[in-house]
Amino acid sequence: MSMELLGPNPGRHIPVFFLMAIAVGAALLSLPVSCQDGRLAIVDAVFTATSAVCITGLIVVDTAHDLSRFGQIVVLVLIQVGGLGFMTLTSVVLFSLGTRLTFREKLSVDQSLNIGISGDIAGLIKAVVMTTFLFELCGAVALLFRFWGEFSFGEACFHAVFHSVSAFCNAGFSTFSNSLENYRFDNVTILIFSALIIFGGLGFVVISDIFNRFRNRNRPLTLHSKLCLTMTAILLVAGTIAFLVAENKNFFQGAPTISNLSNAFFQAVTSRTAGFNTIPQASLAEISILITMILMFIGACPGSTAGGIKTTTFAIIAIMVYRRFTGYKNVSVFKRTISNDSVSRALTVFILAIIVILVVFVTFMYSEQTPASHKLSHGWFVENLFEVISAFGTVGLSMGVTPHLHDIGKLLIVVTMFIGRVGLLTLAFALARPSQRGEVIYREEEVMVG
């Protein structure tokens, strides 16, 4: 299978793929058979399909009660198509970009990716699919043993498969109306979900790099994998400690210490684009809401099922700031210097993300001038901002605003989820190769900043 089949701009295949999947999903969800009572409104069907394909998890209808079993299966398939298709397409695009490099550049790319496929798209797709299904199968089996005593065997199987796929794809959809709040004190179930979410958020390239490292102890991890793993660990540890402190005299007051630890850890895990919750988000303290929004904005790793600006983007910017403060111009870490092109792309993605969120939020506030009909726990401004960041980061956490939105507000969230899933990635691919027309370089001149 030749990479030339992808055309001159393979990045364009990603938004087209998502739009087609959303259209088919919305059509299926609008059928009477997909709903328990009547049928979904077109706007709600489009919203649900977009949320599933973009693996976000925001809902305007209750997946457990409003959708029939057929509708739930449609959502499950859309989640799998969105998650698996995203990882496959991004991996294929990364390799296809390498085919248009010189031999020396291509050798450098192959060494940096370090996943041993050597440009074979068929082998690459097979590896991504097998990796995904292996994790989802293990997760489903583990969850089956947790659900079997609570449901019949058939029901337990469906719930286990649905949640395993949703967790690994970082989708956040649940067949339970209150997500995982009933399992707040079930530390084993929380651990299973956490493992699926974390591995799904690492992405195929990192997982493959870790696997190759175990197979060959002399083969070092790539800089990309080191940054992803380091930032993931830092965010999880810092997030857990922050939530423990912030909720100590709020939601965690009077609860067992081990339960508080597991729930704080899970809040740190799920905030990075998973969308499941063991704690009602509206019950969080103000500082916890701020921490959650920061984690939602950062997200997980590139090439994974997660959203946000990505861990590597945040890491590169943080390292650059630190190096500048310590008097160095180059951006170096782990005895490697990060290219100026990578630094430029990271800054571009970060700034563009801020602009998108601000524009959408201002428009969202204007379209939703009448506060939502549900009881506001933290104010209209905070809850709407939380919703927009959750949509952009394809997280799915909500403070209860989503089901009460007007149609215009729903469509704004739909657009935001779509941009969060494919927009910045497409920009990154567009910036990955210089223009063939060349670039005029002028004399440098200093400009005062700060």
NUTIKOL-617745 format. One record per residue: x, y, z of N, C-alpha, C, O in turn; residue in three letters. Coordinates in steps of 0.1 Angstrom, whole numbers, plus 5000, padded with zeros to 4 digits. Each point is the difference from the previous one (the first is absolute). Layout:
<sites>
XYZXYZXYZXYZALA...
</sites>
This chain:
<sites>
500949885000499150125000500950125000500850025009MET499050074981500950114998499550125008498850035000SER502150055006499650125007499650114990499450105004MET501049884983499650104990498550014999499550104995GLU499849795009498550004999499450115009498950044998LEU501950015012499450095009500050144994499350095005LEU501349934983499950134993501150105005500749975009GLY499350154985501050105004499950055013500950055006PRO497949965000499750055013499249905009498850025001ASN501949885005499349905007499250055012499149945005PRO501350185001499350065011498650034997499150005009GLY500550024978498650034997499149885002498850025001ARG501749864999499249885001499450005014498949945002HIS501750125008499549985013498750075003499049945004ILE500850204992498750065002498949944991498949995005PRO501549974983499049934991499549875007498849975000VAL502149955005499749885007499050025011499049935002PHE501350175006499150035012498650054996499049975006PHE501050124984498750054995499149894994498850005003LEU501849914990499249894995499549915011498849965000MET502050015010499649925011498950075008499149935004ALA501050204998499050075007498750004993498949985006ILE501150044981498850004992499349875000498849995002ALA501949904997499449865001499549985014498949955001VAL501950085009499549985014498850085003499149955006GLY500850184990498850085002498849954993498950005006ALA501349944982498849944993499549885008498849985001ALA502149945004499649885007499350035013499049945004LEU501650165003499450045013498750074999499250015010LEU500550054979498750074998498949904997498850044999SER501549834998499049904998499249975013500650015011LEU498149964987499249975012500549885008499950005013PRO500849914980500549885007501150035010500449925008VAL500350204990501150045008499650065013500850025009SER497950014993499650075012498949925007499349924994CYS500750105019499149925008498550054998499149925001GLN500850214997498750064999500050104988500650115002ASP498849864987499950094989501450004992500549894997GLY500050235000501350014993500750125004499450105005ARG501949904993500850125004499850114990499849984988LEU500250145017500050124991501350004992501149955005ALA498950114983501249994992501250065006501149955000ILE498750175008501150065006500649915011501249995001VAL497949945006500549915011500749884994501049955005ASP498550004983500749894993501350044995501049925002ALA499150204993501350054995501050025011501249965000VAL498350105011500850025012500649875006501249995002PHE497949914999500449875006501049934991501049945004THR498750064983501049944990501350075000501049935000ALA499050205001501350075000500849975013501249984999THR498150025012500649975013500649865000501149985006SER498249934987500549865000501249994991501049945003ALA498950114984501049994991501350075004501149964998VAL498650165008501250085005500449965014500850075006CYS498749814998500349945013500150105011501050025007ILE497950064995499950105010499249965012500649995011THR498149974987499349955011498950105006499249965009GLY500850164986498950095004498749954994499949964989LEU499050055019498849944995498850105003500050085009ILE499149924981498750085002498949915003498950045003VAL501349834995499049895004500749905008501249974999VAL498049975010500649895009500249884992499149934996ASP502250035003500349884992499449885006499649904993THR500250095020499549885007498549994998499549894998ALA499850225003498549995000499350054988499049954996HIS501650154997499350064988500349924987499249994991ASP502049945009500349924988499749865002500149945011LEU499449994978499749865001501349924999501150064999SER498849815002501349924999500650024986501250004999ARG498050014991500550034986500750135000501150014995PHE498350105011500750135001501349995007500950074996GLY499149865015501349985008501049934992501250045001GLN498449864991501049934991500550104989501249994997ILE497950094998500550104990501050095006501150034994VAL498750025018500950095007501449925003501050064998VAL498949815006501249925002500849994987501250025001LEU498149954988500749994987500750134996501150014995VAL498150105007500650134997501250045008501050054995LEU499049915018501150025009501249924995501250054999ILE498649824997501149924995500550054987501250014998GLN497950034993500550064987500750135002501150024994VAL498450065015500750135003501449985006501050064996GLY499149855014501249985007501049924992501250044998GLY498449854996500949924992500450074987501149994996LEU497950074998500250074987501050125002500850024992GLY499150045019500850125003501549955002500950064994PHE499349845014501349955003500649944987501250034997MET498049904995500549954988500450114990501149994994THR498050105003500250114991501250085004500950044991LEU499250005021501150085005501449934998501050064996THR499049815007501249924999500449994985501150024996SER497949964995500249994986500550134995501050004992VAL498450115012500450134995501550035005500850064992VAL499549915020501450025005501049934991501050054997LEU498649824999500949934992500050054985501150014994PHE497850035001499950054987500850134998500650034990SER499450055021500850134999501549964999500750074993LEU499749825013501449964999500449954986501150014996GLY497949944996500349964986500450114991500749974990THR498950155013500450114991501350075005500350114995ARG500449835014501350065004501149944992499849904994LEU501450165007501249944994500349875008499549975011THR501449954983500449885007500650025014499649935009PHE501250184992500650035013498950045010500049965012ARG499150134983498950045009499149895004499549995011GLU500249924979499149895003500649915010499349945009LYS502050044990500749915009499950065014499849935010LEU500350204991499950075013498649985006499849985012SER499150044979498749985005499749865004499449985011VAL501149924982499849865003500649975014499549935008ASP501750134994500749985013499350075011500049955012GLN499450164986499350085010498749935004499650005012SER499749944978498849935003500349875006499349965010LEU501649974985500649885006498949895003500149945011ASN499050044980499049905003500149884990499149915000ILE501950094992500349884992499149954989500049894997GLY499250214998499149964989500650024986499749934990ILE501350175010500750034987499250034989500249964989SER498750135013499350054989498949914995499350044991GLY500549845015498949914995498750045006499749985012ASP499450084980498750055006499249895004499350005011ILE500649894981499249885004500449955014499249975008ALA502250024993500549955013499750095011499749965012GLY500450174985499750115010498649995005499750005012LEU499449994979498550005003499749875008499350015010ILE501349884986499849885007500550015015499449955009LYS501850114992500550015014499250095008499849975012ALA499750144983499150095008498749935004499650015011VAL499849924979498749935003500249905011499349995009VAL501849934989500249895010500350055014499549955010MET501350164990500350065013498750055007499849985012THR499450094980498850055006499149895005499550015011THR500249894981499149905004500649915011499249965008PHE502150034993500649935011499750075014499649945009LEU500650194991499750085012498649995003499649995012PHE499550034978498650005003499549875004499149995009GLU501449904986499649865004500449985015499249955008LEU502050084995500549995014499150085010499749965011CYS500050164985499250095008498649955002499450005010GLY500049944979498749955000499949875009499049995008ALA502049934992500049885008500150045015499349955008VAL501650154995500250045014498750065005499649985011ALA499750114980498850065005498849905001499150025008LEU500949884984499049905000499949945014498949975006LEU502350005000500049945014499450105010499549965011PHE500750174986499550105010498450024998499450025010ARG500149964978498650034997499149875002498850015001PHE501849884998499249874999499149985012498949964999TRP501650075013499249995012498850105001499149985007GLY501150134985499050105001498949994989498950045002GLU501549904987499149994988500049854996500849925004PHE498350054987500049864994501249994991500650104997SER499749784999501349984992499950084987501050064997PHE497949944996499950074988500150155001500750074993GLY498649985018500150155003501450035004500650114996GLU500049815012501450035005501050004988500950085000ALA498949834991500950004988499950124992501050064996CYS497749995002499950124992500550125007500850084994PHE498949945019500650115007501549995001500750114999HIS499949775002501449995000500750044987501050085000ALA498449874989500650044987499850144997501050074995VAL497849995008499850144997500950095008500650094994PHE499649885018500850095009501549984997500850095001HIS499649794995501449974997500450084987501050075000SER498149924990500350084987500050155003500850074995VAL498249975013499850145003501250065008500550114998SER500049815011501150045008501350004993500850105000ALA499549804992501350004992500050114990501050064997PHE497849964997499950114990499950145006499850104993CYS500249905020499950135008498750074996500050124999ASN498949814999498750054995499250065012499450104998ALA500549835013499250045011498649975000499250035009GLY500349904980498649965000499849885009500949925002PHE497950085005499749905010498649954998499150084996SER500749795007498649955000499450015013498949945003THR501850145006499450035013499750155001500850084996PHE498049965008499650144999500950095008500250124996SER500449845015500850085008501549974998500850015009ASN499549934979501449964997500549905010499449905002SER501750135005500649905009499850045015500749955009LEU498350144994499950045013499649895010500350015012GLU499049894983499649895009501249915003500049925009ASN501250104984501249925003501050085007501249974999TYR498450145007501050095007500849935010501250035002ARG498349875005500749925010500649874995500549925008PHE499350054979500549884994501450034994500150044989ASP500949945019501450044996500549924989500850054991ASN498849825008500549924989499450044987500750014990VAL498050025010499450054987500650134996500250024988THR500050075021500750134997501349984994500450074991ILE500449835014501349974995500049954986500850034992LEU498249885005499849944987499750124990500750004989ILE498450085014499750114991501250094998500350054989PHE500449985022501250094999501049944991500650084992SER499749795009501049944991499650014986500850034991ALA497949945006499650014986500150154994500450024989LEU499250075020500150144995501450054998500350064990ILE500649905019501450044999500749954988500650074992ILE499249805005500649934989499450064987500750024990PHE498050005010499350064988500650144997500150044989GLY500250035022500550144999501550014996500450104996GLY500349795005501450004996500249994985500850064995LEU498349864999500049994985500949884996500849955007GLY499050014980500649884995501550014999500749915003PHE499850214993501550024998500749985014501049935000VAL498450125010500749995014499949865005500949945005VAL497950004993499849865005500949904992500749925006ILE499550104981500949924992501450025004500849915001SER499650225002501350035005500449935013501149955002ASP497950055007500249935013500149854998500949945006ILE498350004985500149864997501349964994500649905004PHE499950184987501349984994501250015010501049934999ASN498850165010501050025011500149885009501049965004ARG497849974999500049885008500649894992500649915006PHE499250084981500649904992501550014998500749905000ARG499750225000501550034998500450105010499850124998ASN500849845013500450095011501050104995500150115006ARG500749864983500950104995499450104991500750104996ASN498149895002499350104991499450115008499049975007ARG501550154992499550115009498650054995499749984988PRO499650085021498750064997500350134992501050065002LEU498149974989500250124992499750125009499449995011THR501150134984499750125008498550035001499550045010LEU499849934979498550015000499449925012499250055007HIS501249834994499449915010500450045014499250005009SER502150054992500450045013499250135005499750015012LYS500150084979499250125003498649965004499450055010LEU500049864982498649965002499949935014499150045008CYS501849874995499949925012500350095012499449995011LEU501650104988500450095011498850105003499750015012THR499850054978498950105002498849935005499350065009MET500449824986498849935005500249975015499050025008THR502149934996500349975015499950135008499450005011ALA501250114984500050125008498550055002499650045011ILE499749964978498650055000499149925009499250055008LEU501049824992499249905008500450025015499150015009LEU502250004994500450015014499650145006499450015010VAL500950094982499650145005498550025001499550065009ALA499849884981498650015000499349935012499150055006GLY501549834997499449925011500250085013499150015008THR502250044994500350075013499150135001499550035010ILE500350044978499350125000498549985004499450075007ALA500049824987498649975003499849955014499050035007PHE502049904998499949955014500050125010499250005009LEU501650104988500150125009498850084998499450055010VAL500149974978498950094997498749955005499150075004ALA500749794996498849945004500049955014499049935004GLU502150095003500149945013498950045010499549925008ASN500150214991498950055009498750024992499150075004LYS500949874984498750014992499549874997499449945009ASN500850004979499349884997500649885007499449905002PHE501950115001500749885006499950005015500549915007PHE498950194999499950015015499249885005498949974996GLN501749965014499449895006500149864993499549905006GLY501050104982500149884992501349935003501050065005ALA499149804993501249935002501250064992499850044989PRO501449955017501250064994500349934986500350074991THR499649805009500349924988499050044989500450014988ILE498450015015498950044991500350144994499950034988SER500550065021500350144996501250004990500050074991ASN501049845013501250004991499649954986500550054990LEU498749845010499749944986499150104992500150014988SER499050065019499150094993500850134996499750054989ASN501249995019500850124995500949964988500250084991ALA500449805010500749954989499249984987500450044989PHE498449915013499149984988499650144994499850014988PHE499950095021499750134995501150064992499850074990GLN501549905014501150054992500149924987500450064990ALA499349825010500049914988499050044990500250034988VAL498549985017498950024991499950154995499550024989THR501150075018500050144996500950024987499850104993SER501149815004500850014989499449934988500649924993ARG498150115005499249974988499249875000499549954990THR500349985022499349885001498550035001499249944993ALA500450145017498650045001499149925010498950045003GLY501749855002499249925011500250085013500950085001PHE498249905008500150075013499449915011499049944999ASN501850065012499549935012499550115010499349975010THR501150164987499550115008499250094991500450044989ILE498450005016499250104993500850134998500450065010PRO499849984978500950124997499550125006500750095004GLN498049934997499450115007500250015015499950115006ALA500649785000500249995014501550045003500350015012SER500550014978501450035002500250145006499250094997LEU501949935010500350135005500550084989500449954989ALA499650195012500450094989501449974995500350004988GLU500749975022501349974996500149874992500849994991ILE498449925012500049874993499550024986500449934991SER498650165007499550034987501150064991500149964989ILE500650135017501150064993501149904996500450004988LEU499949915021501049904997499549914989500749964991ILE498050005010499449924989500150064987500349944990THR499450195009500050074987501450014995500249994987MET500850025021501450014996500449864994500649994989ILE499049905018500349874995499349974987500549934991LEU498250115008499349984988500650084988500049944989MET500550175014500750084989501249934995500350004988PHE500549955021501349934996499749874993500649984990ILE498549945016499749874993501149905002500749995010GLY499449914980500949895001501050014989500550114996ALA499949784998501149994991499650014985498949964997CYS502050094994499750014986499849864994500749905004PRO498450094986499849874994499249905008499849884996GLY499750165015499149925008498650034998499650084991SER499549865017498650034999499650125008498850045000THR502150025006499750125009500050134992500550014989ALA499050105018500050134994500950095007501049965006GLY498750174994500850105007501150054991500249954989GLY500750145016501150044992501149905000501050014992ILE498949895017500949885001501250035010500550115001LYS499949785005501150015010501350054994500750085007THR499749884981501250044994500050154997501050075002THR497949984994499950154998500250085012500850095001THR498649865010500150075013501549985005500550105006PHE500049784992501449985005501050084993500950065006ALA499049964981500950084992500050145004501050075002ILE497849995000499850145004500650025014500750105003ILE499049805006500550015014501550005000500750075008ALA499949834984501549995000500650134994501050055005ILE498450004984500550124994500050125010501050075001MET497949955007499950105010501149995010500750095004VAL499549785001501049975010501450034995500850065007TYR499549904981501350024994500350154998501150045002ARG497850034994500250154998500450075014500850085000ARG498549875010500250065013501449975006500550075008PHE500049824988501349955005501150054990501249965002THR498550124988501050064992500449934987501050034994GLY498249865002500449934988499050034989498850025003TYR501749974985499150034988499449874994498950004996LYS501949895005499549884994499149935010500150015012ASN499049914982499049925008500549865001499849924990VAL500850045021500649875001499449925012499650065010SER500349814989499549915011500449864996500149964989VAL500249965022500549864998501249994990500149914993PHE500850195008501250004992499750014985500749954992LYS498250115005499650024986499550154998499450055010ARG500850014979499550134997498849994991500049944990THR498950125015498850004992500150104989500550125002ILE499149854986500250084988499150135001499050005007SER501550114987499350125000498649994993499150075004ASN500949844987498749974993499049945010498850044999ASP501649875009499149945010499550115010498950005004SER502150085000499650115010499050104993499150045007VAL501149994981499150094993498649944999499050075001SER501049804995498749934999499350005014498750025001ARG502049955009499450005014499450135003498950015006ALA501950104992499450135003498850044991499150065005LEU500949894983498950034991498849935005498950065000THR501249815003498949925005499450065013498850015002VAL502150035007499650065013499250134998499050025006PHE501650074986499350134998498749984992499050065004ILE501049854986498849984993498949945009498850034998LEU501649885011499049945009499450115009498850005002ALA502050095003499550115008499050084992498950045005ILE501449994983499250094991498649934998499050065001ILE501149814995498849924998499150005012498850024998VAL501749955013499249995013499450145003498850005003ILE501950114995499550135003498950044990498950045005LEU501349934983499050044989498749915003498950065000VAL501349815002498849925002499350045013498850005001VAL502050035010499450035012499250135000498850015005PHE501750094988499350134999498749984992499050055004VAL501149874985498849974992499049925008498850024999THR501749885008499249925008499350085011498849975002PHE501850125005499450085010498950094994499050025006MET501350024981498950094994498849924996498950045002TYR501349834993498949924996499249945011498949974999SER501850025013499449955012499850115010500349985012GLU499250134984499850115010499149975011500250055011GLN498849874986499149955011500749895007500249894993THR500150125020500649895007499349874998498849994999PRO501949905001499449864999499049985011500150065011ALA498949864986498949985009500449915012499250005010SER502049944990500449925012500550095010500450124998HIS499749835015500550085011501550034998500849904999LYS499650225001501450044998500849995014499650065009LEU501449864991500849985012501150105001500450045011SER500250004978501250085000499950124991501050074997HIS497849964999499850124992500049974985500649914995GLY498750174998499849994985501350004993500349924991TRP500650185012501250024993500949885001500549944990PHE499750015023500949895002499549874994500849934993VAL497950045008499549884994500050004985500349894994GLU499550225000500050014985501549994995500249934990ASN500750135017501449994997500549855001500749954992LEU498949995019500349865002499549914989500749914995PHE498150125000499449934989500850014987500249914993GLU500250225004500750024988501449945000500349944990VAL500450075021501349935001499949854999500849944994ILE498150015012499849854999499749964986500549894996SER498850194997499749974986501250014991500349914992ALA500550195010501250024992501049895003500749954991PHE499550015022500949905003499549864998500649905003GLY498250094991499349874998500049925013500249884999THR499450185012500149945013498649935003499949885002VAL499150204998498649955003499650025014498849975003GLY502050095006499550035013499150124999500250094992LEU498849915017499050114999499550035014500049915009SER499650224993499450045013498550004999499350075008MET500249874982498549994998499450104990498850014999GLY502150064994499550104991499549944987499050054994VAL501649855000499849954987498549974997499650054989THR499749875019498749964996499050124999498949994995PRO501550135011499150115001500350114989499550115001HIS501549864990500450104990498950024990499249914997LEU500750224997499250024989500749944988501149955000HIS498150044989500549934987501350074996500949934995ASP499250205005501250084996501249965008501149984995ILE498650015018501149965010500549864997501249975001GLY497849944996500449864997500950004987501049925000LYS498650154990500850004988501450065002500949964994LEU499250145015501350065003500949905006501249994997LEU498249935012500849895007500449904990501149945001ILE498050034989500349904990501250054992500949924997VAL499150204999501150064992501350005009501149964995VAL498850075017501150005009500649865002501249985000THR498049925001500449865001500849964988501049945000MET498450104988500649964987501450074999500949944996PHE499250195007501250074999501049945010501249984997ILE498449995015500949945010500549874996501249965003GLY498149964989500449874996500950014988501049934999ARG498750154991500750004987500750134996500950004992VAL498650115013500550134995501450025003500850034990GLY499749975022501450035004500949894994501250034996LEU498349855003500949894994500250034985501149984996LEU497950064997500150034986501050114998500850004991THR499150115018501050115000501449955002500950044993LEU499349875016501349945003500649934988501150014997ALA498049914996500549934988500350104989500949984992PHE498350135007500350104990501350075002500750044991ALA499749985022501250065004501249915000501150045001LEU498649834997501149905001500950004989501249965001ALA498450094987500850014988500150144995499050064999ARG502249994998500150144995499350014986499949904993PRO499850225003499450034987501049974989501250025002SER498349924987500849974989500550134993500949994992GLN498450125010500350124993501350075006500550104995ARG499949855017501250065006499550125009498950035001GLY502150025006499750115009501150115000501249964999GLU498450165000500950115000500550035014499250035009VAL502149974994500550035013500750145000500950034992ILE498650065016500450145001501050015011500249915009TYR500550214992500950035011499350005013498950065001ARG501749885009499450005013500150135007501050084998GLU498149955011500050125008499349975013498949945000GLU501650115011499549985013498750085002500050124996GLU499149835012498750075004499949985015500149895005VAL499750225002499850005014498749935004498950034994MET501249875015498849935004500050005016501050025006VAL497849954999499849995015499950145006499950015012GLY
</sites>
